[in-house]
Amino acid sequence: MKLKNIVTMDDELTFTDIEVLNIKNIKQLDRAIQKCKVLEIKENGKIYKLNSSYIIFYQP
């Protein structure tokens, strides 16, 4: 699933133009955030693992 950005609690961790590899839609992303699941995020060819409990905002 592609997103424009994800903003986390820490200002240093703002991801832009990303793809969430282990999520298929917004509903699944919302459930993953509620359950504090780890997300696999691909940005500029690099893959990051992000604990979704740190996400305060995302933009589809």
N, C-alpha and C positions, 0 to 999 in steps of 0.2 A: 504494500500500500504506500502510495506517495503522499508526502506532506510538504507544505511550504516551510513550516518551521516548528520547532519544539523549544519552549523556554522552560528552563529548570530553575529550581530555587537558587542555585549558584549562578551569578551573572556570567561566569566564565564558560558555562555549558549551555550555549544556545546553538542549536543545530538548524541549518537552513537547507532547503532543497534536498530533502532526504527521502529514503525509502525504508520503511519498517518491514523487515524481511519475514518476521514470524506473525504478522497480523494481516488480515485480508480486507477488513472494513472498519468503519467508525464504531459500530456497535461492539465489535470484538476488541477494539482499542480501549473503549470506555470500560469494558469488563476487566481487561488486563490491568488498567490503572487502579480500579477499585480493589483488585486482589493483589496489588503490588508485585506483579510479574516482571521478569526481566525481559526487556525488548532488545532485539537485534536491529541496530540502526546502521544503514549504509549512507555515508556522506563522502563525496569526492573519492570514491573507490575504497575507502577505509570502512571497516566494520567495527562498530562499538557495541558494547552491551551496557544498557542503561536500566537501572532500577526505576520502574515507572512511578514509584512513590515520590520521586523528586520532580516530576512534571507538574508545572502549575498552569501551563497554557500550551495548546497546540492549534495549528491552523491547517485545515485540509487543503 
